[in-house]
Amino acid sequence: MSTASEAGAFLAVVRVTGAGRLADFRERLRWLMVRDIDAEDYTEHHAAGMLEYRFEPRRGIPFPAFVGASADFPELRVEAEWEHDGVRGRAVIENGRLVERG
C-alpha cells in the first residue's frame, strides 16, 4: 500500500458533520457519485453524527458531487483534507459553496 510520503501519492478524507439528515445526504451523494464519470473508488465510514469518505484518487476529489449534495443539505458541513506529493490542502463546503480553503 502506498503512503502519502511516496512520490505521486494522493490521499484524501472528506467528513460530513452537522445536526442534519446524514442518511439522506449519504443517499444523495451516492446517487451523484454513480453519475459522475470521474468519480473514483472510495471507502465510507460512519460514526455518531458524522460520515467519512476516504479516497486514494488518481484524478482528484469528486468535489462536484459533494458540492451538489451540500446544496441539498445546507445544515451540514463538508470538510475535505488531502495530501498530494507531500503538500497538504483543505476545503470546507457549506450550502453548496466553498467557504474556506487552505
Backbone as JSON, one array per atom type, in Angstrom:
{
  "sequence": "MSTASEAGAFLAVVRVTGAGRLADFRERLRWLMVRDIDAEDYTEHHAAGMLEYRFEPRRGIPFPAFVGASADFPELRVEAEWEHDGVRGRAVIENGRLVERG",
  "N": [[0.84, -1.18, 0.0], [0.48, 2.23, -0.77], [1.95, 5.19, 0.66], [1.41, 8.5, 1.92], [3.81, 9.81, 1.82], [5.21, 8.86, -0.31], [6.31, 9.49, -3.65], [3.99, 11.03, -5.8], [1.78, 10.12, -4.42], [-1.62, 10.42, -3.39], [-3.82, 11.24, -1.07], [-6.98, 11.49, 0.46], [-9.46, 12.72, 2.7], [-12.82, 13.11, 3.41], [-15.11, 14.65, 5.45], [-18.4, 14.69, 6.71], [-20.48, 16.57, 8.63], [-22.8, 17.65, 11.2], [-25.97, 18.85, 12.46], [-28.08, 17.37, 11.03], [-29.67, 15.7, 8.26], [-28.04, 13.12, 7.85], [-28.2, 10.5, 6.78], [-29.86, 10.87, 4.57], [-28.27, 12.66, 3.11], [-26.13, 10.99, 2.54], [-27.33, 9.1, 0.8], [-28.04, 10.81, -1.33], [-25.5, 11.71, -2.12], [-24.36, 9.28, -2.97], [-26.02, 8.77, -5.2], [-25.26, 10.92, -6.84], [-22.51, 10.36, -7.17], [-22.48, 7.95, -8.58], [-23.27, 8.81, -11.05], [-21.22, 10.43, -11.83], [-18.69, 10.47, -14.02], [-16.02, 10.8, -13.53], [-15.63, 10.11, -10.91], [-14.02, 8.21, -8.42], [-13.07, 5.1, -6.79], [-13.9, 4.75, -3.34], [-13.88, 4.59, 0.26], [-16.35, 4.29, 2.74], [-17.22, 5.53, 5.89], [-18.8, 5.42, 9.09], [-19.87, 7.26, 11.92], [-21.21, 8.39, 15.05], [-23.15, 11.11, 14.27], [-21.59, 11.76, 12.04], [-20.29, 11.35, 8.75], [-17.78, 9.75, 6.86], [-15.53, 9.83, 4.19], [-13.05, 8.19, 2.38], [-10.39, 8.52, 0.13], [-8.1, 7.46, -2.41], [-7.28, 8.97, -4.76], [-6.64, 9.11, -8.32], [-7.14, 11.11, -10.08], [-8.32, 13.21, -8.67], [-10.33, 14.74, -6.04], [-13.81, 14.11, -5.95], [-15.24, 16.77, -6.09], [-17.53, 18.11, -7.33], [-19.74, 16.38, -6.83], [-19.89, 16.39, -4.01], [-20.35, 19.12, -3.56], [-22.82, 19.44, -4.86], [-24.48, 17.72, -3.3], [-24.21, 19.02, -0.85], [-25.52, 21.44, -1.34], [-28.13, 20.59, -1.31], [-28.47, 19.94, 1.31], [-28.14, 22.13, 3.38], [-27.66, 22.43, 6.09], [-25.56, 20.88, 6.81], [-22.01, 20.34, 7.13], [-19.27, 20.05, 5.01], [-16.13, 18.85, 5.0], [-13.02, 18.71, 3.58], [-9.84, 17.17, 3.49], [-6.56, 16.8, 2.3], [-3.59, 15.2, 1.04], [-1.08, 15.57, -1.25], [1.6, 14.55, -3.0], [3.19, 15.3, -0.8], [2.21, 17.8, -0.18], [-0.16, 19.52, 1.66], [-3.71, 20.11, 1.8], [-6.86, 21.8, 2.23], [-10.41, 22.11, 2.38], [-13.59, 23.62, 2.91], [-17.01, 23.1, 2.6], [-20.17, 24.52, 2.54], [-23.67, 24.66, 2.32], [-23.6, 24.27, -0.45], [-21.47, 25.82, -1.3], [-18.04, 26.86, -1.47], [-16.51, 27.7, 1.45], [-14.24, 27.96, 2.86], [-10.76, 27.65, 2.42], [-7.64, 26.06, 2.38]],
  "CA": [[0.0, 0.0, 0.0], [1.27, 3.46, -0.84], [1.77, 6.14, 1.74], [1.4, 9.89, 1.43], [5.16, 10.32, 1.65], [5.75, 8.38, -1.58], [6.08, 10.41, -4.76], [2.77, 10.82, -6.55], [0.67, 9.68, -3.59], [-2.7, 11.38, -3.21], [-4.75, 10.71, -0.09], [-7.97, 12.49, 0.82], [-10.53, 12.35, 3.62], [-13.91, 14.08, 3.41], [-16.01, 14.41, 6.58], [-19.66, 15.41, 6.67], [-20.97, 16.67, 10.0], [-23.84, 18.65, 11.45], [-27.25, 18.39, 13.0], [-28.95, 17.28, 9.86], [-30.09, 14.4, 7.73], [-26.85, 12.46, 7.3], [-28.58, 9.34, 5.96], [-30.35, 11.4, 3.29], [-27.09, 13.19, 2.41], [-25.39, 9.81, 2.06], [-28.03, 8.57, -0.38], [-27.92, 11.8, -2.41], [-24.12, 11.66, -2.6], [-24.21, 8.04, -3.75], [-26.69, 8.98, -6.48], [-24.41, 11.81, -7.64], [-21.23, 9.71, -7.47], [-22.71, 6.94, -9.62], [-23.43, 9.52, -12.32], [-20.0, 11.21, -12.1], [-17.77, 9.58, -14.72], [-14.68, 10.97, -12.99], [-15.57, 9.65, -9.52], [-13.21, 7.01, -8.24], [-13.41, 4.29, -5.63], [-13.73, 5.34, -2.03], [-14.47, 3.84, 1.34], [-17.27, 5.11, 3.52], [-17.18, 5.18, 7.31], [-19.86, 6.08, 9.84], [-19.77, 7.44, 13.37], [-22.34, 9.19, 15.52], [-23.14, 12.48, 13.8], [-20.56, 12.02, 11.04], [-19.96, 10.44, 7.64], [-16.41, 9.99, 6.42], [-15.19, 9.2, 2.91], [-11.6, 8.16, 2.17], [-10.03, 8.33, -1.28], [-6.72, 7.48, -2.92], [-7.62, 9.26, -6.16], [-5.62, 9.34, -9.35], [-7.5, 12.33, -10.79], [-8.73, 14.29, -7.77], [-11.5, 14.52, -5.21], [-15.02, 14.43, -6.73], [-15.88, 17.92, -5.46], [-18.88, 18.43, -7.81], [-20.75, 15.55, -6.15], [-20.02, 16.89, -2.64], [-20.97, 20.45, -3.64], [-24.22, 19.22, -5.18], [-25.17, 17.18, -2.12], [-24.19, 20.07, 0.16], [-26.56, 22.41, -1.67], [-29.41, 20.0, -0.93], [-28.48, 19.78, 2.77], [-27.36, 23.28, 3.83], [-27.36, 22.36, 7.51], [-24.39, 20.02, 7.0], [-20.68, 20.88, 6.79], [-18.43, 19.09, 4.29], [-14.74, 19.27, 5.18], [-12.09, 17.83, 2.86], [-8.42, 17.34, 3.75], [-5.81, 15.92, 1.42], [-2.14, 15.33, 0.9], [-0.68, 15.16, -2.59], [3.04, 14.77, -3.18], [3.73, 15.98, 0.38], [1.56, 19.1, 0.02], [-1.48, 19.36, 2.28], [-4.74, 21.08, 1.45], [-8.11, 21.7, 3.0], [-11.52, 22.91, 1.87], [-14.86, 23.45, 3.63], [-18.17, 23.42, 1.76], [-21.44, 24.63, 3.25], [-24.77, 25.16, 1.49], [-23.22, 24.2, -1.86], [-20.43, 26.8, -1.62], [-16.75, 26.8, -0.8], [-16.48, 28.78, 2.44], [-12.9, 28.03, 3.44], [-9.77, 26.89, 1.65], [-6.32, 26.22, 2.96]],
  "C": [[0.88, 1.24, 0.0], [1.0, 4.32, 0.37], [1.86, 7.54, 1.16], [2.8, 10.41, 1.2], [5.81, 9.84, 0.36], [5.41, 9.37, -2.68], [4.8, 10.04, -5.49], [1.58, 10.39, -5.72], [-0.34, 10.8, -3.4], [-3.7, 10.72, -2.28], [-5.71, 11.81, 0.31], [-9.01, 11.89, 1.76], [-11.56, 13.48, 3.59], [-14.86, 13.69, 4.53], [-17.25, 15.3, 6.43], [-20.23, 15.38, 8.08], [-22.09, 17.7, 10.09], [-25.1, 18.01, 11.98], [-28.26, 18.35, 11.86], [-29.19, 15.85, 9.45], [-28.92, 13.7, 7.05], [-27.21, 11.28, 6.4], [-29.09, 9.8, 4.59], [-29.21, 11.98, 2.46], [-26.33, 12.03, 1.78], [-26.04, 9.24, 0.79], [-27.93, 9.52, -1.56], [-26.52, 11.77, -3.0], [-23.88, 10.41, -3.43], [-24.83, 8.19, -5.14], [-25.84, 9.85, -7.39], [-23.1, 11.14, -8.05], [-21.38, 8.66, -8.58], [-22.78, 7.6, -10.99], [-22.21, 10.36, -12.71], [-18.96, 10.29, -12.73], [-16.34, 9.69, -14.2], [-14.53, 10.49, -11.55], [-14.82, 8.33, -9.45], [-13.66, 6.26, -6.99], [-13.1, 5.03, -4.34], [-14.24, 4.37, -0.99], [-15.29, 4.81, 2.17], [-17.27, 4.6, 4.95], [-18.23, 6.01, 8.04], [-19.47, 6.19, 11.31], [-20.97, 8.28, 13.77], [-22.18, 10.63, 15.04], [-22.13, 12.8, 12.73], [-20.53, 10.93, 9.98], [-18.53, 10.76, 7.24], [-16.15, 9.17, 5.15], [-13.68, 9.3, 2.74], [-11.31, 7.77, 0.72], [-8.52, 8.19, -1.42], [-6.86, 7.75, -4.42], [-6.41, 9.4, -7.07], [-5.87, 10.68, -10.03], [-7.88, 13.48, -9.87], [-9.96, 13.9, -6.97], [-12.74, 14.9, -6.02], [-15.82, 15.57, -6.09], [-17.27, 18.23, -6.01], [-19.98, 17.64, -7.11], [-20.97, 16.05, -4.72], [-20.68, 18.26, -2.61], [-22.46, 20.31, -3.91], [-25.02, 18.7, -4.0], [-25.25, 18.23, -1.02], [-25.28, 21.1, -0.09], [-27.94, 21.9, -1.25], [-29.58, 19.86, 0.58], [-27.65, 20.89, 3.41], [-27.0, 23.26, 5.31], [-26.11, 21.53, 7.82], [-23.11, 20.71, 6.52], [-19.86, 19.76, 6.15], [-16.99, 19.62, 4.37], [-13.81, 18.24, 4.53], [-10.65, 18.19, 3.25], [-7.68, 16.36, 2.86], [-4.32, 16.19, 1.52], [-1.78, 14.76, -0.45], [0.77, 15.53, -2.79], [3.64, 15.58, -2.03], [3.12, 17.34, 0.66], [0.15, 18.85, 0.56], [-2.43, 20.46, 1.84], [-5.99, 20.82, 2.25], [-9.16, 22.58, 2.35], [-12.76, 22.6, 2.71], [-15.98, 23.93, 2.71], [-19.4, 23.45, 2.66], [-22.47, 25.21, 2.3], [-24.37, 25.24, 0.01], [-22.13, 25.17, -2.28], [-19.15, 26.56, -0.84], [-16.67, 27.98, 0.16], [-15.1, 28.95, 3.07], [-11.97, 27.16, 2.6], [-8.41, 27.13, 2.25], [-5.33, 25.25, 2.44]]
}
